[in-house]
Protein backbone atom coordinates (compact mmCIF):
# COMPACT_ATOMS: atom_id res chain seq x y z
CA UNK A 1 0.00 0.00 0.00
CA UNK A 2 1.31 3.44 -0.94
CA UNK A 3 0.96 6.53 1.29
CA UNK A 4 -1.72 9.01 0.33
CA UNK A 5 -0.52 12.18 -1.34
CA UNK A 6 -2.26 15.02 0.47
CA UNK A 7 -1.60 18.73 -0.11
CA UNK A 8 0.59 20.13 2.66
CA UNK A 9 1.90 16.74 3.83
CA UNK A 10 5.53 15.83 2.98
CA UNK A 11 6.16 13.14 0.40
CA UNK A 12 7.23 9.74 1.71
CA UNK A 13 10.91 9.14 0.89
CA UNK A 14 12.52 6.79 3.42
CA UNK A 15 11.47 4.73 6.42
CA UNK A 16 8.02 3.85 7.62
CA UNK A 17 4.72 5.63 7.09
CA UNK A 18 1.09 5.31 8.04
CA UNK A 19 -2.28 6.80 7.10
CA UNK A 20 -4.63 6.60 10.08
CA UNK A 21 -8.16 7.93 9.54
CA UNK A 22 -11.56 7.98 11.21
CA UNK A 23 -14.79 9.46 9.86
CA UNK A 24 -18.25 10.24 11.18
CA UNK A 25 -21.35 11.04 9.13
CA UNK A 26 -23.82 13.82 9.98
CA UNK A 27 -26.76 15.58 8.39
CA UNK A 28 -25.70 18.61 6.39
CA UNK A 29 -27.84 20.77 8.70
CA UNK A 30 -25.67 19.92 11.72
CA UNK A 31 -22.26 19.48 10.13
CA UNK A 32 -21.04 23.03 10.84
CA UNK A 33 -21.89 22.83 14.54
CA UNK A 34 -20.19 19.43 14.86
CA UNK A 35 -17.10 20.72 13.06
CA UNK A 36 -16.86 23.59 15.55
CA UNK A 37 -16.80 21.02 18.36
CA UNK A 38 -14.12 19.05 16.55
CA UNK A 39 -12.02 22.18 16.02
CA UNK A 40 -12.17 23.03 19.71
CA UNK A 41 -11.07 19.49 20.60
CA UNK A 42 -8.32 19.42 17.99
CA UNK A 43 -6.75 22.63 19.26
CA UNK A 44 -7.11 21.65 22.96
CA UNK A 45 -3.93 19.58 23.05
CA UNK A 46 -3.86 19.29 26.84
CA UNK A 47 -7.24 17.54 26.78
CA UNK A 48 -6.51 14.95 24.10
CA UNK A 49 -6.05 12.19 26.67
CA UNK A 50 -9.42 13.10 28.22
CA UNK A 51 -11.07 12.41 24.88
CA UNK A 52 -9.16 9.19 24.27
CA UNK A 53 -9.09 7.35 27.62
CA UNK A 54 -6.42 5.59 29.64
CA UNK A 55 -4.99 3.63 26.70
CA UNK A 56 -3.84 6.85 25.02
CA UNK A 57 -0.54 8.63 25.27
CA UNK A 58 -0.65 11.86 27.28
CA UNK A 59 -0.07 15.13 25.40
CA UNK A 60 0.86 18.51 26.91
CA UNK A 61 1.20 21.85 25.12
CA UNK A 62 4.20 24.18 25.61
CA UNK A 63 5.25 27.45 24.00
CA UNK A 64 8.56 28.06 22.22
CA UNK A 65 10.27 28.88 25.55
CA UNK A 66 9.14 25.67 27.21
CA UNK A 67 6.29 27.14 29.26
CA UNK A 68 3.11 25.09 29.72
CA UNK A 69 0.20 26.86 27.98
CA UNK A 70 -3.57 26.52 27.61
CA UNK A 71 -4.38 28.15 24.26
CA UNK A 72 -4.71 27.51 20.55
CA UNK A 73 -1.37 26.21 19.23
CA UNK A 74 0.81 28.25 16.88
CA UNK A 75 3.83 27.46 14.75
CA UNK A 76 6.90 27.10 16.96
CA UNK A 77 5.05 25.59 19.93
CA UNK A 78 5.90 22.15 21.29
CA UNK A 79 3.97 19.06 22.34
CA UNK A 80 5.33 16.86 25.13
CA UNK A 81 4.28 13.24 24.78
CA UNK A 82 4.22 10.58 27.47
CA UNK A 83 3.77 7.31 25.61
CA UNK A 84 2.99 4.03 27.37
CA UNK A 85 6.31 2.34 28.09
CA UNK A 86 9.86 3.58 28.75
CA UNK A 87 10.63 7.22 28.03
CA UNK A 88 13.80 9.00 26.93
CA UNK A 89 16.66 9.66 29.34
CA UNK A 90 17.35 12.80 27.30
CA UNK A 91 14.06 14.49 28.31
CA UNK A 92 13.18 12.97 31.67
CA UNK A 93 11.00 10.23 30.24
CA UNK A 94 9.17 12.23 27.56
CA UNK A 95 9.19 12.55 23.80
CA UNK A 96 8.93 16.01 22.21
CA UNK A 97 7.72 17.34 18.87
CA UNK A 98 7.73 20.87 17.50
CA UNK A 99 4.73 22.28 15.64
CA UNK A 100 6.39 23.35 12.40
CA UNK A 101 3.28 24.37 10.46
CA UNK A 102 -0.45 24.95 10.85
CA UNK A 103 -2.53 25.48 7.72
CA UNK A 104 -6.19 26.01 6.88
CA UNK A 105 -8.08 25.24 3.64
CA UNK A 106 -11.65 26.38 3.03
CA UNK A 107 -13.81 25.93 -0.07
CA UNK A 108 -17.57 25.70 -0.59
CA UNK A 109 -17.64 21.94 -0.02
CA UNK A 110 -14.51 21.30 2.05
CA UNK A 111 -12.69 22.74 5.06
CA UNK A 112 -9.62 21.43 6.86
CA UNK A 113 -6.96 22.26 9.43
CA UNK A 114 -3.55 20.61 9.25
CA UNK A 115 -0.95 20.61 12.04
CA UNK A 116 2.50 19.30 11.12
CA UNK A 117 4.82 18.17 13.93
CA UNK A 118 8.47 17.11 13.81
CA UNK A 119 10.63 15.38 16.46
CA UNK A 120 12.65 17.91 18.42
CA UNK A 121 14.81 18.64 21.42
CA UNK A 122 13.05 19.57 24.63
CA UNK A 123 12.28 23.31 24.23
CA UNK A 124 14.02 24.41 27.43
CA UNK A 125 17.35 22.77 26.54
CA UNK A 126 19.78 24.68 24.35
CA UNK A 127 22.00 21.63 23.92
CA UNK A 128 21.30 17.97 23.67
CA UNK A 129 19.76 15.41 21.37
CA UNK A 130 16.41 15.03 19.65
CA UNK A 131 14.09 13.75 22.39
CA UNK A 132 11.99 11.36 20.34
CA UNK A 133 12.17 7.81 19.06
CA UNK A 134 11.95 9.00 15.43
CA UNK A 135 14.60 11.11 13.71
CA UNK A 136 14.12 14.78 12.86
CA UNK A 137 13.26 13.79 9.26
CA UNK A 138 9.94 12.26 10.36
CA UNK A 139 6.69 14.17 10.52
CA UNK A 140 3.32 13.55 12.15
CA UNK A 141 0.65 15.38 10.20
CA UNK A 142 -2.66 15.75 12.03
CA UNK A 143 -5.68 16.87 10.04
CA UNK A 144 -9.34 17.49 10.71
CA UNK A 145 -11.70 18.05 7.81
CA UNK A 146 -15.34 18.72 7.00
CA UNK A 147 -17.13 17.76 3.81
CA UNK A 148 -20.81 18.04 2.95
CA UNK A 149 -22.06 15.34 5.30
CA UNK A 150 -19.10 13.92 7.23
CA UNK A 151 -16.18 14.83 9.46
CA UNK A 152 -12.77 13.22 9.33
CA UNK A 153 -9.69 13.03 11.54
CA UNK A 154 -6.48 11.83 9.94
CA UNK A 155 -2.95 11.36 11.26
CA UNK A 156 -0.37 10.79 8.56
CA UNK A 157 3.15 9.68 9.52
CA UNK A 158 5.90 10.19 6.98
CA UNK A 159 9.60 9.24 6.77
CA UNK A 160 9.62 7.45 10.13
CA UNK A 161 13.09 6.15 11.03
CA UNK A 162 14.68 5.45 14.43
CA UNK A 163 16.49 8.34 16.08
CA UNK A 164 20.10 7.25 16.59
CA UNK A 165 21.31 10.78 17.34
CA UNK A 166 20.90 10.05 21.04
CA UNK A 167 22.55 8.72 24.16
CA UNK A 168 23.39 5.01 24.10
CA UNK A 169 20.43 3.82 26.19
CA UNK A 170 18.07 6.09 24.25
CA UNK A 171 19.37 4.65 20.96
CA UNK A 172 18.31 1.18 22.10
CA UNK A 173 14.96 2.42 23.36
CA UNK A 174 14.36 4.45 20.17
CA UNK A 175 15.14 1.49 17.95
CA UNK A 176 12.62 -0.82 19.60
CA UNK A 177 9.83 1.77 19.87
CA UNK A 178 10.37 3.06 16.35
CA UNK A 179 10.50 -0.51 15.03
CA UNK A 180 7.21 -1.26 16.78
CA UNK A 181 5.72 1.98 15.51
CA UNK A 182 6.65 1.27 11.92
CA UNK A 183 4.99 -2.13 12.17
CA UNK A 184 1.67 -1.00 13.59
CA UNK A 185 1.98 -0.21 17.29
CA UNK A 186 2.12 3.54 16.66
CA UNK A 187 -0.87 3.37 14.33
CA UNK A 188 -2.94 1.92 17.19
CA UNK A 189 -2.15 4.98 19.34
CA UNK A 190 -3.05 7.37 16.53
CA UNK A 191 -6.28 5.47 15.83
CA UNK A 192 -7.25 5.92 19.50
CA UNK A 193 -6.69 9.68 19.13
CA UNK A 194 -8.60 9.94 15.83
CA UNK A 195 -11.58 8.03 17.20
CA UNK A 196 -11.50 9.89 20.52
CA UNK A 197 -11.59 13.34 18.91
CA UNK A 198 -14.70 12.31 16.95
CA UNK A 199 -16.52 10.77 19.91
CA UNK A 200 -18.87 13.58 21.01
CA UNK A 201 -20.91 11.46 23.47
MARKOL-375836 format. One record per residue: residue in three letters; x, z, y of N, C-alpha, C, O in turn. Coordinates in steps of 0.05 Angstrom, whole numbers, plus 5000, padded with zeros to 4 digits. Layout:
BEGIN
ALAXZYXZYXZYXZY/...
This chain:
BEGIN
UNK501750004976500050005000501850005025503750155027/UNK501149835044502649815069501449995090498950035090/UNK503050095109501950265131500350095149500949855154/UNK498250205160496650075180498250015205499950185213/UNK497749795218499049735244496949795265494949645267/UNK497450005280495550095300496850095328499150195330/UNK495649985348496849985375497750265384496150455382/UNK500150285393501250535403502750695382504150895389/UNK502550625356503850775335506350615326506150375321/UNK508650745324511150605317510850455290509350535272/UNK512250235288512350085263513850245242515750395249/UNK513150215217514550345195517050185188516849945183/UNK519350315189521850185183523250295158523950155140/UNK523650565158525050685136523750955129522551085146/UNK523951025103522951285095520051275086518951065080/UNK518851515085516051525077514151485100514951475123/UNK511651455093509451425113506851515100506651535075/UNK504951565117502251615106500151545128500751555152/UNK497851465119495451425136493351615125492251565104/UNK492751815141490752025132488452015151488752065175/UNK486051955141483751915159481252055148480852075123/UNK479552145166476952245160474952135180475652105203/UNK472552085171470451975189467852125185467352255165/UNK466152115206463552245205461652065220462151985243/UNK459352015208457351835221455251985236454452205228/UNK454451875259452452005276450551785288451351545288/UNK448251865297446551685312447851615338449251775350/UNK447451365347448651285372447751455396449151475416/UNK445451575394444351745415445952005418445852125440/UNK447252095397448752345398451752315397453152515397/UNK452752075394455552035390457252125413459452245408/UNK456352085438457952175461458252475462460452575467/UNK456152625456456252915457458153015434459653205439/UNK457952895411459652975389462552915394464353065387/UNK463052685408465852615414467052815435469352875434/UNK465352915453466353115472467153375457469153495465/UNK465653445437466453675420469053625406470853795406/UNK469353385395471853315381474253315400476353405393/UNK473853205424476053205444476953495450479353545451/UNK475053665455475753945461477354075438479254215443/UNK476454015413477954125390480754005387482654145382/UNK480853745391483453605388485553705408487853735401/UNK484653765432486553855453486854165453488254265470/UNK485554305435485854595433487754655410486854755389/UNK490254595413492154615392492254895379492554925355/UNK492155095396492355375386490055455367490155655353/UNK487955295367485555365351485355185326483455205311/UNK487255005322487054825299486654975273485054895256/UNK488155185269487955335244485155465241484155475219/UNK483955545263481255645262479255445251477455515236/UNK479655195258477954985248478454905219476754795206/UNK480854965210481754855184481855065162481854995138/UNK481855325168481855525147484655615139486655525149/UNK484755805120487255935112489155745098491555795099/UNK488255525087490055345073491755175092493655045083/UNK491055175117492355005137494955135147495255375147/UNK496754965157498955055173497855185199495555135206/UNK499555335212498755465237500255325260502655295259/UNK498755235280499955085303499655245329497555355334/UNK501855255344501755385370502955205391504855045386/UNK501855215415502455025437504255165457503755385467/UNK506555025464508455125484509054915504508954675498/UNK509754995528510554805549513454725545514754815527/UNK514454555564517154445561519354665564521654615556/UNK518654895575520555115578520455315555521955505554/UNK518555265536518355445513516355675518516455875503/UNK514655655538512655855543510055795528509055565530/UNK508855985515506255945502504155885523504056015543/UNK502455685518500455605537497755555523497655495499/UNK495655585539492955525530491755325550490455405569/UNK492255075545491254855563491454595548492354575525/UNK490454385561490654115550493554035549495054075568/UNK494453925526497353855524498053615542496353445549/UNK500553605549501653385565504253295552505453445536/UNK505153055559507752955549509953145556510053245579/UNK511653205537513853395542513353675532515153845531/UNK510853735524510153995512511153995483512053795473/UNK510954225471511854265443509654395426507954535437/UNK509754345400507954475381509754615361511554495348/UNK509254875358510755035337508955045312506555105314/UNK510154985290508654965265509655165245512055175239/UNK507855325234508455495212507155385187504755425183/UNK508755245170507555125146507655325123509355505123/UNK505855305104506055475081508655435066509455205061/UNK510055645060512655625047514955705065514455795087/UNK517455665056519755755072520055595097519655355098/UNK520855735119521355615144524255565150525955635133/UNK524855445173527655395180529055645189527955815202/UNK531655665182533355875193533955815222534255995239/UNK534055555229534755465256532855575277533655645299/UNK530255595270528155665290526455895280524055905283/UNK527756095267526456335259523956295242521956435244/UNK524156095224522056055205520055845212518055795198/UNK520355715235518355515245519555235245521955195244/UNK517755045245518454765251517354695279515254805287/UNK518754515293517954445320517654145323519253995312/UNK515654055338515453775347515053765377513853945389/UNK515953555389515553505417513353295420513253095405/UNK511553335439509553135446510852925463511452975487/UNK511352685453512852485467511052285481511952125497/UNK508452275474506652095487503752175482503052275460/UNK502052145502499152175499497851935513498451885536/UNK496251785498494951545510491951545505490951675486/UNK490551395521487651385520486851085522487750945540/UNK485051005504483850735505480850755507479650935494/UNK479650595524476750615528475650335533476350205553/UNK473850245515472449995519469450055515468650285511/UNK467749845517464949885514464150005487462250155485/UNK465549925466464750005439466750185425466350265402/UNK468950265439471050415426472450595446472950505469/UNK473050835438474651015455476451175437475651265415/UNK478951225445480851375429482851525446483451455469/UNK483851745434486151895445488251905424487651975400/UNK490751855431492951855412495152045422495952015445/UNK495952225406498152415412500452365392500152415368/UNK502752285403505052225386507052465388507752545410/UNK507852565365509652795363512152715347512052555329/UNK514452825355516952765342518453025337518453205354/UNK519753055313521353295308523353355330524553175341/UNK523753615335525353685358526753955353526254095333/UNK528554025371529654285373527554475383525554385394/UNK527854735378526154935391526554905422528754875431/UNK524354915438524654855466526355045482527354975503/UNK526555295473528055495488530955515479532355715485/UNK531955315465534755315455536155065465535454835458/UNK538155105482539654875494541354735473541754495473/UNK542354895454544054785433542754835406540754985404/UNK543754695386542654735359541754485347542154265358/UNK540454505324539554275308536554225311535054395322/UNK535753995302532853935301531654135282532554175259/UNK529554275291528254485275525754365261523454435269/UNK526254205242524054075227525153955202527553895200/UNK523453925182524353815156524753515157526053405139/UNK523453375177523953095180525953045203526353215220/UNK527252815202529252745222527852665248525352625249/UNK529352645269528252575296526952305296525352245313/UNK527752125277526551855276523651855268522251665273/UNK522752065255519952075245517952125268518752245289/UNK515552035265513452105283510952185268510352075247/UNK509452375280506652435271504852345294505152445316/UNK503052165287501352045308498452125302497252035283/UNK497352295319494752415315492752275333493152275358/UNK490552165322488652015337485852095332485052135309/UNK484252125353481352145350480151905362481051795382/UNK477951805350476651565361473651575358472551715340/UNK472351425375469351405374468651115374469550955391/UNK466951035355465750765355462750795358461851015364/UNK461250595354458450595361456950815347455250955359/UNK457450865321455951065307457651245289456551365270/UNK460251265294461851455278464351545294465351405311/UNK465251785286467651895297469851895275469151905251/UNK472351875283474551875264476852045274477352055298/UNK478152175255480652315261482752195242482252185218/UNK484952105253487051995237489752115243490352165267/UNK491352175223494152255227495852055212495552015188/UNK497751935227499351715216502251795218503351805239/UNK503551845195506351905194508051655190507351485174/UNK510151635205511851405204514851485202515651675215/UNK516351335186519251355185520151645178521851755190/UNK518851755157519252035149521652055130521451965107/UNK523852165139526252215123527152495127526752615148/UNK528452615106529452895109531352925132532952745138/UNK531253155145533053225167535553355155535453585147/UNK537753215155540253325145542053405168544353505163/UNK541153375193542653475216541853765220540453825239/UNK542753935202541854215201543954385187545854295176/UNK543454645189545154835174544854785144542854665135/UNK546754885129546854825100544254905086543054745072/UNK543355155090540955245076538455085086536655035070/UNK538455015111536154855122536254575110534154455106/UNK538654465105538754195093537354195066535854015059/UNK537954405050536654425024533654455026532154305013/UNK532854635044529954675048528654425058526554345049/UNK529954285078528754035089528453825068526453675068/UNK530453805050530353595030527853635012526353445007/UNK527453875002525253924984522553904997520653794985/UNK522354005022519753975035519153695044516953595041/UNK521153555054520753275061520153105037518452925038/UNK521553155015521053014990518153054981516852864974/UNK517253304982514453364975512553224994510453124986/UNK513253235020511453105040511252805036509052695039/UNK513452675029513352385025511852305000511052074997/UNK511452504982510052434957507252574956506252624934/UNK506152644979503352724980502753004989500453054998/UNK504653184988504053464996503353485026501553625033/UNK504853335042504253335071501653215077500153305095/UNK500853005063498352875067495953065063493953045076/UNK496253245044494153445038493753615063491453665071/UNK495953705076495753875100494353715122492653825137/UNK495153465126493953315147491053255142489453235161/UNK490253215116487453175109485853415116483553395125/UNK486953655111485553905118485053915149482853985157/UNK487053835165486653835194484553625202482853685218/UNK484753385191482853175199479953255192478153225209/UNK479653365168476853445161475953685177473653695185/UNK477853865183477054105198476254045226474354165237/UNK477553855239476853785267474153655268472753675289/UNK473253525247470653395246468353575236466053485236/UNK469053805227467053985215465854155238466954365246/UNK463554075248462354205272460354425263458954535281/UNK460154495238458254695229459054975239457655175233/
